[in-house]
Amino acid sequence: MQARLSHLVVLLSSSVLLFGCSRDGAQASRAPEPAAAAQKADKPQSAPDKGVNPDAQLLVDFKTRIDDYMALHDKLKKEAPPLKETKDPAKIKASQDVLAMKIREARKTAKQGDIFTPEIRQLFRRLMYPEVKGPEGAETKAAITEEKRELKDVQLKVNADYPDSAPLMTVPPNILAALPKLPEDLEYRFVMHHMILLDTHANLIVDFILNAIR
Amino acid sequence: MRRVIATVVLLLAFAVPASLEERLLLPKKDGSVRFLVIGDSGTGGREQLEVAKRIAEVYKIYPFEFAIMVGDNLYGSESAGDFRRKFEDPYKPLLDGGVKFYAALGNHDDPTQRYYKGFNMNGEKYYTFKAPKPGIGLRGGVRFFALDSNYMNQEQLLWLEKELKASGSDWKIPFFHHPLYSSGEKHGSDTALREQLEPLFVKYGVDVVFAGHEHFYERIKPQKGITYFVNGSSAKLRKGNIGTSGMTAKGFDTGYAFMIVEVAGDELYFQTIEMGGKTIDSGMVKRREVAQGTEKPK
């Protein structure tokens, strides 16, 4: 675990360094992904810059996309009823529903891959693979996929609600330790072998990775 | 003839069920900390209501001050009506009596439940609180740590270590949804979570842990000195699901259950009661620092 964490820290440190100097590069790689290409087993769209840790570059790109999403989320949150402690659960639901509606409206053209680009998807699969491979990873994999039957109502679609009827699968701590940290209102979640990026305030699927674990 | 009459009288005496009060096994010591533990409770179904009714009866003769909920506080939809049907109505007698509920998030709970005042989470997915009174003979009191076992990230682990280290409490009691140890055939022990949490529990002198998720009751034989309770059958039941792990000190998977707990000084007493009112487990856990002689009893 320590070794894995150190690896991620090194990657993230490189990302932070890169963040200051290669923002243009990151922006450039955010051109809309061709739909057909996205389905071709998530093959990378562009070669990484020479001399730069390609994983670190991808993490910078991921962070930028997350920051952009959160900027929108925070802006729209101000227009929705505040989510604060209340005796009235209807106010919680109203805050959630209004924010979801506003995000859907603002991101009506959003599609799979806007955040998890093919390159980022490959990186995430690679980061998680050591945790789920072989007999050692069997328990982690089992924990992720154990409630299969109850997840049948989850629609893997950008901007879809996460259904009330489905449990939120636990994300094992070793998986979380292997992935980049997210802001408070976003969480990684699994729907069987697929990973979703969930906006927990809006209860909305922001993006997803098909077959994130094998 | 006399012998026959005596036998009949004796049989009748045993046949008359003892009142709930007579069956109460907790010491009811003055100044003790008393609380209720329920898990996987929020169905709004008949079983939840029946268990809640029994809890209310117990509350009349054994008034506890607060309750901890080990997750799956609301199954399915979470409208205002659901909060009423799955929480406020079933536990109305307790809420009216001033019992405070402290919830941990389960895998069926929307994380926004933390904003619901009735769950006393202060808008946090994980949090800590101190029992309202210090407890007899205790200097540091009793502190609870409600964890979000659905999402045990580094921030939460760091927070937990900081809070455990700084707590200065005599009793440190974590509660959360996924059990670190369980003999359940459906889920079983969450070993990945155990790898992260157990070292902290051992290091900072945790004695007792409460979890749910498994729809039965199980008391695990002490593991590294810690007693683990699994109590996820306050409205849901997975009959016959306790397997033979060798870890079970006491198991009950044929009915619905809840726990009442009393901390009196260095001793924690527990009683687990099933829906019909029968006691299915009871006992006492002694604080390890005292039991091992590393700290003098007060």
HADDOCK unambig.tbl for C-alpha pairs under 7 A between the chains (distance, minus, plus):
assign (segid A and resid 84 and name CA) (segid B and resid 115 and name CA) 5.75 0.50 0.50
assign (segid A and resid 84 and name CA) (segid B and resid 123 and name CA) 6.99 0.50 0.50
assign (segid A and resid 85 and name CA) (segid B and resid 115 and name CA) 4.18 0.50 0.50
assign (segid A and resid 85 and name CA) (segid B and resid 116 and name CA) 5.70 0.50 0.50
assign (segid A and resid 85 and name CA) (segid B and resid 117 and name CA) 5.75 0.50 0.50
assign (segid A and resid 85 and name CA) (segid B and resid 122 and name CA) 6.61 0.50 0.50
assign (segid A and resid 85 and name CA) (segid B and resid 123 and name CA) 6.09 0.50 0.50
assign (segid A and resid 86 and name CA) (segid B and resid 115 and name CA) 6.13 0.50 0.50
assign (segid A and resid 86 and name CA) (segid B and resid 116 and name CA) 5.34 0.50 0.50
assign (segid A and resid 86 and name CA) (segid B and resid 117 and name CA) 5.13 0.50 0.50
assign (segid A and resid 87 and name CA) (segid B and resid 116 and name CA) 5.82 0.50 0.50
assign (segid A and resid 87 and name CA) (segid B and resid 117 and name CA) 4.85 0.50 0.50
assign (segid A and resid 87 and name CA) (segid B and resid 118 and name CA) 6.44 0.50 0.50
assign (segid A and resid 89 and name CA) (segid B and resid 79 and name CA) 6.78 0.50 0.50
assign (segid A and resid 89 and name CA) (segid B and resid 80 and name CA) 4.93 0.50 0.50
assign (segid A and resid 89 and name CA) (segid B and resid 116 and name CA) 6.20 0.50 0.50
assign (segid A and resid 90 and name CA) (segid B and resid 79 and name CA) 6.39 0.50 0.50
assign (segid A and resid 90 and name CA) (segid B and resid 80 and name CA) 4.97 0.50 0.50
assign (segid A and resid 93 and name CA) (segid B and resid 79 and name CA) 6.74 0.50 0.50
assign (segid A and resid 140 and name CA) (segid B and resid 192 and name CA) 6.94 0.50 0.50
assign (segid A and resid 164 and name CA) (segid B and resid 76 and name CA) 5.07 0.50 0.50
assign (segid A and resid 164 and name CA) (segid B and resid 77 and name CA) 4.89 0.50 0.50
assign (segid A and resid 165 and name CA) (segid B and resid 76 and name CA) 4.52 0.50 0.50
assign (segid A and resid 165 and name CA) (segid B and resid 77 and name CA) 6.48 0.50 0.50
assign (segid A and resid 167 and name CA) (segid B and resid 107 and name CA) 5.34 0.50 0.50
assign (segid A and resid 167 and name CA) (segid B and resid 108 and name CA) 4.43 0.50 0.50
assign (segid A and resid 168 and name CA) (segid B and resid 107 and name CA) 5.00 0.50 0.50
assign (segid A and resid 168 and name CA) (segid B and resid 108 and name CA) 6.10 0.50 0.50
assign (segid A and resid 169 and name CA) (segid B and resid 107 and name CA) 6.11 0.50 0.50
assign (segid A and resid 170 and name CA) (segid B and resid 107 and name CA) 6.62 0.50 0.50
assign (segid A and resid 170 and name CA) (segid B and resid 150 and name CA) 4.28 0.50 0.50
assign (segid A and resid 170 and name CA) (segid B and resid 151 and name CA) 6.23 0.50 0.50
assign (segid A and resid 171 and name CA) (segid B and resid 150 and name CA) 6.14 0.50 0.50
assign (segid A and resid 171 and name CA) (segid B and resid 151 and name CA) 5.66 0.50 0.50
assign (segid A and resid 172 and name CA) (segid B and resid 192 and name CA) 6.32 0.50 0.50
assign (segid A and resid 172 and name CA) (segid B and resid 193 and name CA) 6.93 0.50 0.50
assign (segid A and resid 173 and name CA) (segid B and resid 152 and name CA) 5.23 0.50 0.50
assign (segid A and resid 173 and name CA) (segid B and resid 153 and name CA) 5.85 0.50 0.50
assign (segid A and resid 173 and name CA) (segid B and resid 192 and name CA) 6.58 0.50 0.50
assign (segid A and resid 173 and name CA) (segid B and resid 193 and name CA) 6.43 0.50 0.50
assign (segid A and resid 174 and name CA) (segid B and resid 192 and name CA) 6.97 0.50 0.50
assign (segid A and resid 176 and name CA) (segid B and resid 153 and name CA) 5.83 0.50 0.50
assign (segid A and resid 177 and name CA) (segid B and resid 153 and name CA) 6.69 0.50 0.50
assign (segid A and resid 177 and name CA) (segid B and resid 154 and name CA) 6.77 0.50 0.50
assign (segid A and resid 200 and name CA) (segid B and resid 111 and name CA) 6.76 0.50 0.50
assign (segid A and resid 201 and name CA) (segid B and resid 112 and name CA) 6.72 0.50 0.50
